[in-house]
């Protein structure tokens, strides 16, 4: 059974169609296997009289050759419709260029096709800004670009038939009303399930079909192997793929930064800027950069030599963390579902918070600073704010706990130091919503609402 999942990006595509009115093509970019092709085709089915899909991963040479000569668009469209067996309708059809990074000439042709105005155009692709894919073409300015991410928790709830549950969560958040510990525990079970399955549509479909974690894990392993293979193609030295595979182990060390040199010999961010940029372009990971000055406009103060790395999908993160073991030896599934996750695996929660913040439109930043330890004043202690987000002219520091533990020394020190800059301070944990002093305690499943 093929599942077509409801995705939030649909409304963004609809906005493009209404606002653009054919004056730009839409480029949907994101990691592989997140559902770009599926949502593009579903949109085409619902919103147009007819549509045509050119999947550059499978079409033959005859279709590729069409883009060698775009001087006669009448002849071009006649041949394209004939080859694809589809009849297009003027101003009521859309042409989808799927995996467009495989045919740079087609992407370059967007400029002329949009100017012609007969049809709408949707492009989908991965690794789009890798130099080898665009170095010989003129990048069209007639593109509206949107990024697509794995399914977030709300989309996961839609998929598993709990479409109204997030309305309850949102009401609690908006009104700062506790849900009650019984309800909170129930939602946390759903959230832990989301962390295990993840937001890759293929893994979610497998869960709905078989409800078997071993089968789900195998699908996620296949996706990870695909990602590693892609990264090795763009960097034959293996440095990028090594950095990707080491993300769980680097996070588990609870360091204040990703230590590239521990993965790549003599590796330093300043020396590996281009490779790190290619990793970011793949959208298989989420970078969180240190903000040297925790103030509105984090990007102006970002230190790109100090960062943390997260996997873009927490379901993949869980599998990657245990890739060296057979499924039968992997107890993390049972421990997560039963709320018995060891404290040394709390970085799984940090990864899912990064994922939820990123998919809801936040760039990721964090902050580290030193202060005297109040208990031992002769010592200087490092403090870390896990994430920073900006809201209007103020900032919101966020601390993440993998349990109901309420200690928040870093937040306390940060609030003292930067009180005039702060809109609200949040501690994300596993207990019910509460407000205490100048800190709002939120269950972790509310992350996307921040």
Sine and cosine of phi, psi and omega as CSV:
sin_phi,cos_phi,sin_psi,cos_psi,sin_omega,cos_omega
0.00,0.00,0.75,-0.66,0.01,-1.00
-1.00,-0.07,0.82,-0.58,0.00,-1.00
-0.99,-0.12,0.72,-0.69,0.14,-0.99
-0.93,-0.36,0.95,-0.32,-0.11,-0.99
-1.00,-0.01,0.57,-0.82,0.10,-0.99
-0.95,0.32,0.79,-0.62,-0.03,-1.00
-0.79,-0.61,0.61,-0.79,-0.02,-1.00
-0.90,0.43,-0.46,0.89,-0.06,-1.00
-0.91,0.42,-0.31,0.95,0.00,-1.00
-0.84,0.55,-0.68,0.73,-0.03,-1.00
-0.91,0.41,-0.54,0.84,0.05,-1.00
-0.93,0.38,-0.62,0.78,0.04,-1.00
-0.91,0.40,-0.63,0.77,0.03,-1.00
-0.90,0.44,-0.65,0.76,0.06,-1.00
-0.87,0.49,-0.67,0.74,0.03,-1.00
-0.86,0.50,-0.72,0.69,-0.04,-1.00
-0.86,0.51,-0.69,0.72,-0.05,-1.00
-0.95,0.32,-0.68,0.74,-0.10,-0.99
-0.99,0.14,-0.56,0.83,-0.05,-1.00
-0.98,0.22,-0.65,0.76,-0.03,-1.00
0.78,0.62,0.67,0.74,0.08,-1.00
0.99,0.10,0.03,1.00,-0.06,-1.00
-1.00,0.09,-0.22,0.98,0.13,-0.99
-0.64,-0.77,0.41,-0.91,0.20,-0.98
-1.00,0.05,0.41,-0.91,0.05,-1.00
-0.98,-0.21,0.79,-0.61,0.06,-1.00
-0.94,-0.34,0.91,-0.41,0.07,-1.00
-0.99,-0.15,0.92,-0.39,-0.04,-1.00
-0.90,-0.43,0.56,-0.83,-0.01,-1.00
0.08,-1.00,0.09,-1.00,0.02,-1.00
-0.91,0.41,0.27,-0.96,0.03,-1.00
-0.95,0.33,0.49,-0.87,0.10,-1.00
0.94,0.34,0.40,0.92,0.03,-1.00
-0.98,-0.18,-0.03,1.00,0.09,-1.00
0.97,-0.25,0.32,0.95,-0.02,-1.00
-0.88,0.47,-0.76,0.65,-0.04,-1.00
-0.90,0.44,-0.65,0.76,-0.04,-1.00
-0.90,0.44,-0.72,0.70,-0.03,-1.00
-0.93,0.36,-0.58,0.81,0.03,-1.00
-0.89,0.45,-0.70,0.71,0.00,-1.00
-0.94,0.35,-0.63,0.77,0.02,-1.00
-0.89,0.46,-0.65,0.76,0.05,-1.00
-0.89,0.45,-0.68,0.73,0.00,-1.00
-0.89,0.46,-0.65,0.76,0.00,-1.00
-0.89,0.46,-0.65,0.76,-0.11,-0.99
-0.99,0.11,-0.53,0.85,-0.22,-0.98
-0.95,-0.32,-0.06,1.00,-0.04,-1.00
-0.74,-0.67,0.37,-0.93,0.07,-1.00
-0.93,0.37,-0.65,0.76,0.03,-1.00
-0.50,-0.87,0.31,-0.95,0.02,-1.00
-0.51,-0.86,0.33,-0.94,-0.02,-1.00
-0.70,-0.71,0.77,-0.63,0.01,-1.00
-0.94,-0.34,0.84,-0.55,0.14,-0.99
-0.95,-0.30,0.98,-0.19,0.01,-1.00
-1.00,-0.03,0.97,-0.23,-0.11,-0.99
-0.94,0.33,-0.09,1.00,0.07,-1.00
-0.99,0.12,-0.23,0.97,-0.06,-1.00
-0.74,-0.68,-0.29,0.96,-0.07,-1.00
-0.93,0.38,0.39,-0.92,-0.05,-1.00
-0.99,0.11,0.02,-1.00,-0.06,-1.00
-0.89,0.47,-0.53,0.85,-0.06,-1.00
-0.87,0.50,-0.61,0.79,0.02,-1.00
-0.96,0.29,-0.68,0.73,0.05,-1.00
-0.84,0.55,-0.67,0.75,-0.06,-1.00
-0.90,0.43,-0.39,0.92,0.00,-1.00
-0.85,0.52,-0.51,0.86,-0.11,-0.99
-1.00,0.08,0.03,1.00,0.06,-1.00
-0.96,0.27,-0.44,0.90,-0.03,-1.00
-0.66,-0.75,0.95,-0.30,-0.02,-1.00
-0.95,-0.31,0.33,0.94,-0.09,-1.00
-0.95,0.31,-0.47,0.88,0.00,-1.00
-0.86,-0.52,1.00,-0.07,-0.09,-1.00
-0.94,0.34,-0.49,0.87,0.07,-1.00
-0.86,0.52,-0.75,0.67,0.00,-1.00
-0.92,0.40,-0.62,0.78,0.02,-1.00
-0.86,0.51,-0.76,0.65,-0.04,-1.00
-0.92,0.38,-0.59,0.81,0.05,-1.00
-0.88,0.48,-0.73,0.69,-0.02,-1.00
-0.93,0.38,-0.64,0.77,-0.01,-1.00
-0.89,0.45,-0.71,0.71,0.01,-1.00
-0.90,0.43,-0.61,0.79,0.01,-1.00
-0.92,0.40,-0.69,0.72,-0.02,-1.00
-0.93,0.38,-0.57,0.82,-0.07,-1.00
-1.00,-0.08,-0.17,0.99,0.04,-1.00
0.93,0.37,0.59,0.81,-0.02,-1.00
-0.75,-0.66,0.63,-0.78,0.08,-1.00
-0.98,-0.22,0.81,-0.59,-0.04,-1.00
-0.99,-0.17,0.49,-0.87,-0.01,-1.00
-0.91,-0.42,0.77,-0.64,-0.04,-1.00
-0.83,0.55,0.82,-0.57,0.00,-1.00
0.88,0.48,0.25,0.97,0.09,-1.00
-0.64,-0.77,0.43,0.90,0.07,-1.00
-0.71,-0.70,0.43,-0.91,0.04,-1.00
-0.79,-0.61,0.63,-0.78,0.10,-1.00
-0.95,-0.30,0.82,-0.57,0.01,-1.00
-0.98,-0.22,0.86,-0.51,0.12,-0.99
-0.99,-0.15,0.98,-0.18,-0.07,-1.00
-1.00,0.00,0.67,-0.74,-0.07,-1.00
0.81,0.58,0.78,0.62,-0.13,-0.99
-0.92,0.40,-0.32,0.95,0.03,-1.00
-0.89,0.46,-0.30,0.96,0.01,-1.00
-0.99,0.15,-0.18,0.98,0.02,-1.00
-0.69,-0.73,0.99,0.17,-0.04,-1.00
-0.82,0.58,-0.54,0.84,-0.01,-1.00
-0.91,0.42,-0.53,0.85,0.03,-1.00
-0.93,0.37,-0.62,0.79,0.03,-1.00
-0.92,0.39,-0.65,0.76,0.04,-1.00
-0.89,0.45,-0.54,0.84,-0.04,-1.00
-0.94,0.35,-0.26,0.96,-0.03,-1.00
-0.80,0.60,-0.64,0.77,-0.01,-1.00
-0.81,0.59,-0.72,0.69,-0.06,-1.00
-0.98,0.21,-0.58,0.81,-0.01,-1.00
-0.93,0.37,-0.66,0.75,0.04,-1.00
-0.91,0.41,-0.67,0.74,0.01,-1.00
-0.88,0.47,-0.58,0.81,0.03,-1.00
-0.88,0.48,-0.64,0.77,0.18,-0.98
0.99,0.15,0.08,1.00,-0.06,-1.00
-0.95,0.32,-0.65,0.76,-0.12,-0.99
-0.74,-0.67,0.23,-0.97,0.16,-0.99
-1.00,-0.03,0.34,-0.94,-0.06,-1.00
-0.69,-0.72,0.75,-0.67,0.12,-0.99
-0.85,-0.53,0.80,-0.60,0.06,-1.00
-0.95,-0.32,0.62,-0.78,0.15,-0.99
-0.80,-0.60,0.55,-0.83,0.01,-1.00
-0.09,-1.00,0.28,-0.96,0.05,-1.00
-0.83,-0.56,0.42,-0.91,0.01,-1.00
0.79,0.61,0.64,0.76,-0.18,-0.98
-0.93,0.37,-0.52,0.86,-0.10,-1.00
-0.99,-0.14,0.19,0.98,0.09,-1.00
-0.91,0.42,0.73,-0.68,-0.17,-0.98
-0.85,0.53,-0.58,0.81,-0.07,-1.00
-0.92,0.39,-0.32,0.95,-0.01,-1.00
-1.00,0.02,-0.28,0.96,-0.10,-0.99
-0.74,-0.67,0.04,1.00,-0.18,-0.98
-0.92,0.40,-0.40,0.92,-0.05,-1.00
-0.95,-0.31,0.24,0.97,-0.03,-1.00
-0.79,-0.62,0.27,-0.96,0.10,-1.00
-1.00,-0.05,0.90,-0.43,-0.02,-1.00
-0.92,0.39,0.82,-0.58,-0.04,-1.00
-0.94,0.35,0.67,-0.74,0.09,-1.00
-1.00,0.09,-0.18,0.98,-0.04,-1.00
-1.00,0.04,0.72,0.69,0.01,-1.00
-0.82,-0.57,0.71,-0.71,0.24,-0.97
-0.98,-0.20,0.87,-0.50,-0.11,-0.99
-0.97,-0.26,0.73,-0.69,0.13,-0.99
-0.74,-0.67,0.55,-0.84,-0.01,-1.00
-0.98,-0.19,0.63,-0.78,0.02,-1.00
-0.89,-0.46,0.63,-0.78,-0.05,-1.00
-0.83,-0.56,0.19,-0.98,0.13,-0.99
-0.84,0.54,0.30,-0.95,0.00,-1.00
-0.85,0.53,0.72,-0.70,0.09,-1.00
-1.00,0.07,-0.03,-1.00,-0.10,-1.00
-0.89,0.45,-0.64,0.77,0.01,-1.00
-0.89,0.45,-0.68,0.73,0.03,-1.00
-0.90,0.43,-0.58,0.81,0.06,-1.00
-0.90,0.44,-0.68,0.74,0.04,-1.00
-0.89,0.46,-0.64,0.77,0.10,-0.99
-0.84,0.54,-0.70,0.71,-0.09,-1.00
-0.91,0.42,-0.59,0.81,-0.07,-1.00
-1.00,-0.06,0.22,0.98,0.11,-0.99
1.00,0.10,0.36,0.93,0.03,-1.00
-0.88,-0.48,0.82,0.57,-0.18,-0.98
-0.92,0.39,-0.40,0.92,-0.04,-1.00
-1.00,-0.09,-0.16,0.99,-0.08,-1.00
-0.88,0.47,-0.62,0.79,-0.05,-1.00
-0.94,0.34,-0.39,0.92,0.11,-0.99
-0.89,0.46,-0.64,0.77,0.06,-1.00
-0.90,0.43,-0.69,0.72,0.02,-1.00
-0.88,0.48,-0.70,0.71,-0.02,-1.00
-0.90,0.44,-0.65,0.76,0.01,-1.00
-0.89,0.46,-0.68,0.73,0.03,-1.00
-0.87,0.49,-0.70,0.71,-0.01,-1.00
-0.91,0.42,-0.76,0.65,-0.07,-1.00
-0.88,0.47,-0.55,0.84,-0.08,-1.00
-0.96,-0.28,0.07,1.00,-0.02,-1.00
0.77,0.63,0.71,0.70,0.02,-1.00
-0.95,-0.32,0.82,-0.58,0.05,-1.00
-0.87,0.49,0.52,-0.85,0.01,-1.00
-1.00,0.07,-0.35,0.94,-0.15,-0.99
0.99,-0.13,0.66,-0.75,-0.14,-0.99
-0.90,0.44,-0.53,0.85,0.02,-1.00
-0.91,0.42,-0.72,0.69,0.04,-1.00
-0.91,0.42,-0.66,0.75,0.00,-1.00
-0.86,0.52,-0.70,0.71,0.00,-1.00
-0.89,0.45,-0.62,0.79,0.01,-1.00
-0.90,0.43,-0.70,0.72,0.00,-1.00
-0.93,0.38,-0.60,0.80,0.03,-1.00
-0.88,0.47,-0.56,0.83,0.07,-1.00
-0.89,0.45,-0.66,0.75,0.06,-1.00
-0.90,0.44,-0.63,0.77,-0.03,-1.00
-0.93,0.36,-0.64,0.77,0.05,-1.00
-0.90,0.43,-0.61,0.79,0.08,-1.00
-0.87,0.49,-0.67,0.74,0.05,-1.00
-0.87,0.48,-0.66,0.75,0.02,-1.00
-0.88,0.47,-0.58,0.82,-0.04,-1.00
-0.98,0.22,-0.73,0.68,-0.02,-1.00
-0.96,0.27,-0.67,0.74,-0.03,-1.00
1.00,0.05,-0.09,-1.00,-0.07,-1.00
-0.93,-0.36,0.26,0.97,0.08,-1.00
-0.98,0.20,0.84,-0.54,-0.10,-1.00
-0.79,0.61,-0.61,0.80,-0.01,-1.00
-0.90,0.43,-0.63,0.78,0.03,-1.00
-0.94,0.34,-0.64,0.77,0.03,-1.00
-0.90,0.43,-0.67,0.74,0.03,-1.00
-0.89,0.47,-0.63,0.78,0.02,-1.00
-0.91,0.41,-0.63,0.78,0.06,-1.00
-0.89,0.47,-0.70,0.71,-0.01,-1.00
-0.92,0.39,-0.54,0.84,-0.04,-1.00
-0.98,0.21,-0.70,0.72,-0.18,-0.98
-0.85,-0.53,-0.38,0.92,-0.03,-1.00
0.79,0.61,0.68,0.73,-0.04,-1.00
-0.80,-0.60,0.91,-0.41,-0.10,-1.00
-0.92,0.40,-0.47,0.88,0.02,-1.00
-0.91,0.42,-0.68,0.73,0.04,-1.00
-0.91,0.41,-0.64,0.77,0.04,-1.00
-0.89,0.46,-0.68,0.74,0.00,-1.00
-0.89,0.46,-0.64,0.77,0.03,-1.00
-0.89,0.46,-0.64,0.77,0.04,-1.00
-0.90,0.44,-0.69,0.72,0.00,-1.00
-0.91,0.41,-0.60,0.80,0.06,-1.00
-0.89,0.46,-0.64,0.77,0.03,-1.00
-0.90,0.44,-0.64,0.77,0.03,-1.00
-0.91,0.41,-0.67,0.74,0.03,-1.00
-0.89,0.45,-0.65,0.76,0.04,-1.00
-0.90,0.44,-0.59,0.81,0.07,-1.00
-0.90,0.43,-0.69,0.72,0.02,-1.00
-0.88,0.47,-0.72,0.70,-0.01,-1.00
-0.89,0.47,-0.65,0.76,0.03,-1.00
-0.88,0.47,-0.68,0.73,0.03,-1.00
-0.88,0.47,-0.70,0.72,-0.02,-1.00
-0.91,0.41,-0.55,0.83,0.05,-1.00
-0.94,0.34,-0.48,0.87,0.04,-1.00
-0.94,0.35,-0.63,0.78,-0.03,-1.00
-0.99,0.11,-0.26,0.96,0.05,-1.00
-0.61,-0.79,1.00,0.06,-0.05,-1.00
-0.88,0.48,-0.26,0.96,0.03,-1.00
-0.93,0.36,-0.34,0.94,-0.02,-1.00
1.00,0.09,0.02,1.00,-0.05,-1.00
-0.91,0.42,-0.71,0.70,-0.05,-1.00
-0.91,0.42,-0.70,0.71,-0.01,-1.00
-0.91,0.42,-0.57,0.82,0.04,-1.00
-0.91,0.41,-0.66,0.75,0.04,-1.00
-0.89,0.46,-0.66,0.75,0.02,-1.00
-0.88,0.47,-0.77,0.64,-0.08,-1.00
-0.92,0.40,-0.41,0.91,-0.06,-1.00
-1.00,0.02,0.03,1.00,-0.07,-1.00
-0.84,0.54,-0.76,0.65,0.01,-1.00
-0.87,0.50,-0.67,0.74,-0.03,-1.00
-0.93,0.37,-0.58,0.81,0.04,-1.00
-0.92,0.39,-0.66,0.75,0.03,-1.00
-0.92,0.40,-0.58,0.82,-0.06,-1.00
-0.91,0.41,-0.37,0.93,0.00,-1.00
-0.98,0.22,-0.16,0.99,0.05,-1.00
0.86,0.51,0.57,0.82,0.07,-1.00
-0.98,0.22,0.26,-0.97,0.02,-1.00
-0.99,0.13,-0.09,1.00,0.01,-1.00
-0.37,-0.93,0.26,-0.96,0.15,-0.99
-0.98,0.19,0.85,-0.53,-0.03,-1.00
-1.00,-0.06,1.00,-0.06,-0.06,-1.00
-0.85,0.53,-0.60,0.80,-0.04,-1.00
-0.90,0.43,-0.35,0.94,0.04,-1.00
-0.98,0.17,-0.21,0.98,-0.02,-1.00
-0.94,-0.33,-0.69,0.72,0.00,-1.00
-0.91,-0.41,0.83,-0.56,-0.03,-1.00
-0.84,0.55,0.78,-0.62,-0.02,-1.00
0.87,0.49,0.34,0.94,-0.03,-1.00
-0.98,0.21,0.77,-0.63,0.09,-1.00
-0.71,-0.70,0.62,-0.78,0.01,-1.00
-0.80,0.60,-0.61,0.79,-0.02,-1.00
-0.90,0.43,-0.46,0.89,0.01,-1.00
-1.00,0.00,-0.34,0.94,-0.13,-0.99
-0.91,-0.41,0.44,0.90,-0.08,-1.00
-0.82,0.57,-0.70,0.72,-0.04,-1.00
-0.92,0.40,-0.65,0.76,0.00,-1.00
-0.93,0.36,-0.62,0.78,0.05,-1.00
-0.92,0.40,-0.57,0.82,0.06,-1.00
-0.91,0.42,-0.62,0.79,0.04,-1.00
-0.92,0.40,-0.61,0.80,0.06,-1.00
-0.90,0.44,-0.68,0.74,0.04,-1.00
-0.89,0.45,-0.65,0.76,0.00,-1.00
-0.88,0.47,-0.49,0.87,-0.03,-1.00
-0.92,0.39,-0.36,0.93,-0.01,-1.00
0.86,0.50,0.35,0.94,0.12,-0.99
-1.00,0.08,-0.18,0.98,-0.04,-1.00
-0.72,-0.69,0.28,-0.96,0.15,-0.99
-0.86,-0.51,0.85,-0.52,0.08,-1.00
-1.00,0.05,0.70,-0.72,0.18,-0.98
-0.88,-0.48,0.87,-0.49,-0.06,-1.00
-0.98,-0.20,0.52,-0.85,0.12,-0.99
-0.94,0.35,0.73,-0.68,0.16,-0.99
-1.00,-0.09,0.90,-0.43,-0.03,-1.00
-0.91,0.42,-0.48,0.88,0.06,-1.00
-0.78,-0.62,0.92,-0.39,-0.07,-1.00
-0.97,0.23,0.99,0.17,-0.03,-1.00
-0.63,-0.78,0.27,-0.96,0.02,-1.00
-0.82,0.57,0.65,-0.76,-0.11,-0.99
1.00,0.05,0.77,0.64,-0.06,-1.00
-0.82,0.57,-0.59,0.81,-0.07,-1.00
-0.88,0.48,-0.45,0.89,0.02,-1.00
-0.95,0.31,-0.37,0.93,-0.07,-1.00
-0.89,-0.45,0.23,0.97,-0.07,-1.00
-0.96,0.29,0.68,-0.73,0.09,-1.00
-0.97,-0.24,0.97,-0.25,-0.10,-0.99
-0.98,0.20,-0.03,1.00,0.10,-0.99
-1.00,-0.02,-0.20,0.98,0.02,-1.00
-0.83,-0.56,0.90,-0.43,-0.08,-1.00
-0.43,-0.90,0.26,-0.96,0.22,-0.98
-0.90,-0.44,0.40,-0.92,0.00,-1.00
-0.84,-0.54,0.69,-0.73,0.06,-1.00
-0.78,-0.62,0.48,-0.88,0.11,-0.99
-0.98,0.22,0.63,-0.78,-0.10,-0.99
-0.91,0.41,-0.36,0.93,0.03,-1.00
-0.78,-0.63,0.81,-0.59,-0.09,-1.00
-0.95,0.33,-0.49,0.87,0.11,-0.99
-0.87,0.50,-0.68,0.74,0.07,-1.00
-0.92,0.39,-0.60,0.80,0.02,-1.00
-0.86,0.51,-0.73,0.69,-0.01,-1.00
-0.86,0.50,-0.69,0.72,0.00,-1.00
-0.93,0.37,-0.67,0.74,-0.01,-1.00
-0.89,0.46,-0.57,0.82,-0.02,-1.00
-0.90,0.44,-0.37,0.93,-0.05,-1.00
-0.80,-0.60,0.52,0.86,-0.03,-1.00
-0.90,0.44,-0.39,0.92,-0.04,-1.00
-1.00,0.10,0.08,1.00,-0.02,-1.00
-0.83,-0.55,0.47,-0.88,0.15,-0.99
-0.94,0.34,0.39,-0.92,0.00,-1.00
-0.83,0.56,-0.65,0.76,-0.08,-1.00
-0.89,0.46,-0.36,0.93,0.02,-1.00
-1.00,-0.05,-0.05,1.00,-0.12,-0.99
-1.00,-0.06,0.97,-0.23,-0.06,-1.00
-1.00,0.01,-0.04,1.00,-0.09,-1.00
-0.90,0.44,-0.52,0.86,0.02,-1.00
-0.88,0.48,-0.75,0.66,0.00,-1.00
-0.90,0.43,-0.68,0.73,-0.06,-1.00
-0.91,0.41,-0.65,0.76,0.02,-1.00
-0.91,0.41,-0.71,0.70,-0.03,-1.00
-0.91,0.42,-0.54,0.84,-0.05,-1.00
-1.00,-0.07,0.13,0.99,-0.02,-1.00
0.85,0.53,0.68,0.73,0.05,-1.00
-0.84,-0.54,0.53,0.85,0.00,-1.00
-0.94,0.35,0.83,-0.55,0.00,-1.00
-0.87,0.48,0.48,-0.88,-0.03,-1.00
-0.88,0.48,-0.47,0.88,-0.01,-1.00
-0.97,0.23,-0.01,1.00,0.12,-0.99
-0.94,-0.35,0.31,0.95,0.00,-1.00
-0.90,0.43,-0.31,0.95,0.00,-1.00
-0.91,0.42,-0.27,0.96,0.11,-0.99
-0.89,0.45,-0.64,0.77,0.04,-1.00
-0.92,0.40,-0.62,0.78,0.02,-1.00
-0.89,0.46,-0.61,0.79,0.01,-1.00
-0.91,0.40,-0.67,0.74,-0.03,-1.00
-0.94,0.34,-0.54,0.84,0.09,-1.00
-0.90,0.43,-0.69,0.72,0.06,-1.00
-0.86,0.52,-0.69,0.73,0.00,-1.00
-0.89,0.46,-0.72,0.69,-0.03,-1.00
-0.92,0.39,-0.64,0.77,0.04,-1.00
-0.90,0.43,-0.68,0.74,-0.04,-1.00
-0.92,0.38,-0.69,0.72,-0.05,-1.00
-0.93,0.36,-0.35,0.94,0.04,-1.00
-1.00,-0.05,0.20,0.98,0.18,-0.98
0.98,-0.19,0.17,0.99,-0.01,-1.00
-0.99,-0.13,0.77,-0.63,0.25,-0.97
-0.94,0.33,0.47,-0.88,-0.14,-0.99
-0.98,-0.20,0.81,-0.58,0.07,-1.00
-0.67,-0.75,0.45,-0.89,0.11,-0.99
-0.63,-0.77,0.05,-1.00,-0.12,-0.99
-0.61,-0.79,0.67,-0.74,0.08,-1.00
-0.79,-0.61,0.63,-0.77,-0.01,-1.00
-0.45,-0.89,0.24,-0.97,-0.04,-1.00
-0.87,-0.50,0.65,-0.76,0.07,-1.00
-0.59,-0.81,0.29,-0.96,0.09,-1.00
-0.93,0.37,0.66,-0.75,0.08,-1.00
-0.96,0.27,0.87,-0.49,-0.06,-1.00
-0.88,0.47,-0.49,0.87,-0.03,-1.00
-0.98,0.19,-0.54,0.84,0.03,-1.00
-0.73,-0.68,1.00,0.07,-0.23,-0.97
-0.89,0.46,-0.32,0.95,0.00,-1.00
-0.98,0.20,-0.20,0.98,-0.04,-1.00
-0.98,-0.18,0.53,-0.85,0.10,-0.99
-0.97,-0.23,0.76,-0.65,-0.07,-1.00
-0.91,-0.42,0.62,-0.78,0.09,-1.00
-0.99,0.11,0.70,-0.71,0.09,-1.00
-0.85,-0.53,0.49,-0.87,-0.02,-1.00
-0.67,-0.74,0.75,-0.66,0.18,-0.98
-0.99,-0.16,0.88,-0.47,-0.17,-0.99
-0.87,0.50,-0.68,0.73,0.00,-1.00
-0.55,-0.83,0.49,-0.87,0.11,-0.99
-0.81,-0.59,0.72,-0.69,0.14,-0.99
-0.78,-0.62,0.44,-0.90,0.01,-1.00
-0.95,-0.31,0.60,-0.80,0.05,-1.00
-0.71,-0.71,0.94,-0.33,-0.09,-1.00
0.84,0.54,-0.86,-0.50,-0.06,-1.00
-0.98,-0.20,0.28,0.96,-0.02,-1.00
-0.80,-0.60,0.14,-0.99,0.02,-1.00
-0.85,-0.53,0.36,-0.93,0.03,-1.00
-0.79,-0.61,0.94,-0.35,0.10,-1.00
-0.98,0.19,0.57,-0.82,-0.05,-1.00
-0.75,-0.66,0.78,-0.63,0.11,-0.99
-0.90,-0.43,0.63,-0.77,-0.09,-1.00
-0.91,-0.41,0.76,-0.65,0.10,-1.00
-0.83,-0.55,0.62,-0.78,-0.02,-1.00
-1.00,0.00,0.16,0.99,-0.03,-1.00
-0.57,-0.82,-0.31,-0.95,0.06,-1.00
-1.00,-0.01,0.18,0.98,-0.05,-1.00
-0.89,0.46,0.78,-0.63,-0.16,-0.99
-0.97,-0.25,0.01,1.00,0.00,-1.00
-0.90,0.43,0.63,-0.77,-0.07,-1.00
-0.46,-0.89,0.85,0.53,-0.04,-1.00
-0.87,0.49,-0.63,0.78,-0.01,-1.00
-0.90,0.43,-0.69,0.72,0.04,-1.00
-0.89,0.46,-0.67,0.75,0.00,-1.00
-0.87,0.49,-0.74,0.67,-0.01,-1.00
-0.90,0.43,-0.64,0.77,0.00,-1.00
-0.91,0.41,-0.68,0.74,0.00,-1.00
-0.89,0.46,-0.60,0.80,0.04,-1.00
-0.92,0.39,-0.65,0.76,-0.12,-0.99
-0.97,0.25,-0.57,0.82,-0.13,-0.99
-0.77,-0.64,0.59,0.81,-0.11,-0.99
-0.84,0.55,-0.57,0.82,-0.07,-1.00
-0.95,0.31,-0.28,0.96,-0.04,-1.00
-1.00,-0.09,-0.18,0.98,-0.24,-0.97
-1.00,-0.09,0.75,-0.66,0.12,-0.99
-1.00,0.09,-0.77,0.64,0.05,-1.00
-0.37,-0.93,0.52,-0.86,0.05,-1.00
-0.93,-0.36,0.68,-0.73,-0.09,-1.00
-0.83,-0.57,0.66,-0.75,0.20,-0.98
-0.90,-0.44,0.88,-0.48,0.02,-1.00
-1.00,-0.09,0.81,-0.59,-0.06,-1.00
-0.48,-0.88,-0.29,-0.96,-0.13,-0.99
-0.96,-0.27,0.05,1.00,0.01,-1.00
-0.99,-0.10,-0.01,-1.00,-0.05,-1.00
-0.96,0.29,0.31,-0.95,0.02,-1.00
-0.88,0.48,0.65,-0.76,0.10,-0.99
-0.36,-0.93,0.34,-0.94,0.06,-1.00
-0.86,-0.51,0.78,-0.63,0.00,-1.00
-0.67,-0.74,0.92,-0.40,-0.04,-1.00
0.90,0.44,-0.79,-0.62,0.01,-1.00
-0.98,-0.17,0.34,0.94,-0.01,-1.00
-0.85,-0.53,0.69,-0.72,0.10,-1.00
-0.97,-0.23,0.85,-0.52,0.01,-1.00
-1.00,-0.05,0.86,-0.52,-0.05,-1.00
-0.85,-0.52,0.65,-0.76,0.19,-0.98
-0.88,0.47,0.60,-0.80,-0.17,-0.98
-0.87,0.49,-0.42,0.91,-0.02,-1.00
-0.95,0.32,-0.08,1.00,0.06,-1.00
-1.00,-0.03,0.08,1.00,-0.12,-0.99
-0.79,0.62,-0.71,0.70,-0.11,-0.99
-0.91,0.41,-0.24,0.97,-0.02,-1.00
-1.00,0.04,-0.16,0.99,-0.02,-1.00
-0.93,0.37,0.00,0.00,0.00,0.00
